[in-house]
Structures are given as C-alpha cells and as structure tokens.
Amino acid sequence: MRVLIQLRPSPDLVAAVADPDQSATTADVADGLPGVELDTAYIPVAVARPVPAAGGDPLSLNQPLDFSLAAEDASVLVRGTISDDELASRVTLLPALRPDVVGVFADPVIETTRTCGGDPPVGTWHDVERLLNVPGLSAEGLDGSGVALAVLDTGINAAHTARQLGRGVTLDAERSWSPQGVLGKAGEFEVDHGTMCAFDTLIAAPQASLIDIPVLLSTRPGGSALDGLLSDAVSAFAHLRNVLAAQPAESRALVVSNSWGSFSPEWDFPVGHPGNYSDNAAHPFNLMVAELDRAGADVLFAAGNCGTHCPDGRCVYPNRPIVGANSHPKALSIGGVDINGERVGYSSQGPGRLTARKPDFCAYTHFSGSKAFGDGEPDSGTSAATPVAAGLVAAVRTLWPSTRLSPAQLRALLRRTAEDRSEVGFDYDYGYGNVDPAGIIAALRRRARNAA
C-alpha cells in the first residue's frame, strides 16, 4: 500500500524542507525506515502545525485555526510503499521503532470526475455565460483581472483554450508547477480534462491568470494518464502556500479548482484508522486545505459523479461518496446542474464525510464548450461545474481580495445567495441551491455600501 509518512526530524531539517529556496531529499529526512520502500524521487513537504484557539481541538476543522511552519512546530511528509502483508504491523511498529515518526497515512489514488453516460450537450458555453450574468459582472469590474486561478488537473493547453474562447488567455507559467517526473511546459500539455477545466474557469473570469498544475499526470507504476496520488496534491498545495505568501496582503487572491477525488476505499485505511483519509480531519492533506483557507485562498472541489441516478462506474463507496477534502468544511463542494437548473443524474449527493452539509451549491455542466473531447462532446460532470464556479469566485475576487472578504465570508455569501431548489433550504441534492450571480452582485453592493 502506498503511504505518506509524517516525520518530525531535527529543526534544521524541518527548516530546510519548509524553505522554498533550499532543497532537502527524502534520504536527508527519512533514511532507514524499516519495512518501507521510500520514494526517493518525492521531494519532502513541510506540514504546518495547527494551532487552535484556547481550549480548542486541533483536529477539528470546524473552528478557527492558525498554522505554524516554525522549525520547532512543523513536521515533514515523505512517501513510500509498505507491503500489504506487513501493513498492519509496520504501521504499528514504525512510531515505536522511530520516535521521529508522527504517523502513517493513506496516499490514495485520485482521479478526474468525468461523467458516465453519453447524453449530448445541453446548450452551449454562451448559455452558461448568460446564466452567469458575465456582462453584469464585467460592468461591476468583476472579470478576474489580477486574480490567480490554479487548475489542478491534467495540464492546460492554452492555445486550444484561446481558440475555443476566441480571445487571449493569460497563463502564469512562472507560478505554475508540476510533480516530479512530469514532462512538458505549463500551458502546452495535451488537450484533455485539464484543458476543459481551464476553459470553464474563464467563462466568468476571462481576465484571470491561470496557474497550471498537472497533478493528475501520473508517473506512478501502473497509473493512467488521468490519475495521480494524493501525495502529489500535498506537494501542489505546499507550492500554492508559497504562491499565496508571496502576494501583497492587501490584494491577496488565489482560487484553487480541483475536479478530482477518491472513488474507492481500496486505496485508503479503514474509517477510524488514524491513517485514514476519507473521514479523517487529521490527515495531512485535509489539514493543508484548512491551512490554505486560513492564508486567504478559496478552495473548490468537485462533489463527484456518484449520484444515484447515473453513478460513475468507478464509484465504490457504498454510501456518502463525497469524501476527504471534497467534503471539507473550509472548501466549497460543487454539484452539477444543466442550463435548465436541473441536477444532472450523476452529481453526487450528500451528506459529506468530513462535514455533512455537502454539496455547498450547484453550478452549470454538460454543455458544449471547450471541445476538449471532440466537437460533439460536452464539458460534463462536476468536473465542469467546479471550474465554472471557480471562475465566478475569481470574478468576485477582482475587487474583493481575501483581506476585504475572507474565504469564510465568501462561502457564506455564495450559500446565502444561491437559488433554493427545495422547500426546506439546504438539501443533499442541490446543497443550498444553484449559483445566482445576480444575488451575488446585489449582496456585494450592499456590503460595499455598509462599509462606506
């Protein structure tokens, strides 16, 4: 089984790992772990220590947390493989044999959330543009200018995206990042799922600056071109932590779009095990999501395509398929509706596992847009709905950086303004409802007047 091993080496090594201008290898921090085949190509990642308010629980994600990367507080993640035959004993023995071992966690396979089924597109991206009230957003000065928008997927083909949009695309190659072993230049990857996601973010935020992070271009043995490991997402979030820290505080804005998730408990420790990912707030990646939120980023995840009417064939969770970070209380979990506002049958329903009230709301999907998969194929799945929503968030951030409107405040605004699709408010099909740009604009105007 592939695992992430959390270590607390000497403070000087922790400091070297945490410093983006220094380099430390797996051998530097984790040499000689018994029974573990270490992945020496993986660059160790520093994990900040969560610091709760007085009397709070550091493992609860539903409270304000600060995060410390100080050398005496932080820890370090490496990855490796433990034989299935020795898994239980090694997970128990490692902390006893090595006092610097803090924990052993699942490193599950993560995959794109493409849809099942072959239904033709419902409408076009111009319909989505109209429904998102893009002219109205633009009139308010909300077009994504100056906003960093990270697409964690299979890589972006900027030229294809520009051709389909009929306008230029801003790609931030300097702040883009690739996992170890992934070849290719930012913005020049094969046209695929990541290009679809990039296209869809730019419907509402045409002037946003795309950060290309091809986290799903797997280099693991046996991996496909559309899956990766959670450990690569850990490294990507560590990179984005540095991107965010380098921004001026008064204009800090970073939107992170994630159209992927874990479909199967096969790659995970059982629920209740301390190394579990799906239901465990203490898993390092779930803590990193909270850390990025605290630093001012807006993090969005696809709810997934495990809806009861048309589940993806990979869906193996017997119930509650919105798992791990896709159900994080500090992230937005996005379901999918067509341009008529009706939930598409594959959009996963709640409750979520880390927090029950998921999805948060729904955005548009299953329309003709990027043509990443051919002229007649839709941009589909909650994979498309999530970047559509991310683009809307990026548009808001044009004039409302995180110092002016915190990620938590923006999440609350988006939920409050959503068009309710039921008689009871929140429900597990639509969350708080369908995204409502007109309601968002009105709420922002009220907020601006009250602050004047």
VENRA-V564484 format. One line per field, one symbol per residue. phi: phi as a letter, one per 40 degrees, with the letter a starting at -180 (. if undefined). psi: psi as a letter, one per 30 degrees, with the letter a starting at -180 (. if undefined). Layout:
phi=???
psi=???
This chain:
phi=.cbbbcbbccdccdcccccccbbbbdccbacgccgbcccccccdbcbcccbccdgcccbcccacbbbbbcdcbcbbbbbabbddcbdccccccdcccbccccabbcbccbbcbcccgbcccbgbccccdcccfcdcccccgbbgdgccbcbcabgbbcccdccccgacbcbcccccabcdgcchbdgbcdcadccdccdcccccbcbcccbcbcccccbcdgcccbaabdcccdccccccdcdcccccdcbcaabbbbbaaccbcdcbccdhccccbdbbcccdccccccccccchcbbbbcchbbcccacdcccbccafccbfccbcccbcbbcbbcccgcccccccbcccccaccbccabbcagbcacfcbhcccccbgcdcdccdcccccccdcdbbccccacdcccdcccccccccbbcbgcaccbgchcdbdccccccccccccccc
psi=kklkkklialeeeeeeefjfflkkleeefgkhjkgkjkjffkkkkkkkkkjllkgljfgkfglkklkkgkefelakkllakkkefgeeeeeeeefeejffjelklkilkkllhllllgklkjalfeeeeeefheeeeeffgiggkgkkjkjjbglkjeeeeeeefgllkjkieeglkklkfkllkkgglkjaeeeeeeefefefifgljkjjjifgikgkkflafglakfeeeeeeeeefeeeeffkkefgkjkkjkjhlakfkfeglllkfkfgkeegjffkeeeeeeeeeeefgljkkkkflhglffikkffjfkflifjlbffgkfglkkklklafggkkkffkklalleekeiklelklklhlkdfhfglegkljllfeeeefeeeeeeeeefefilffejleeeeeeeeeefkjkglfgbklfefbfakkjeeeeeeeeeeeeeff.
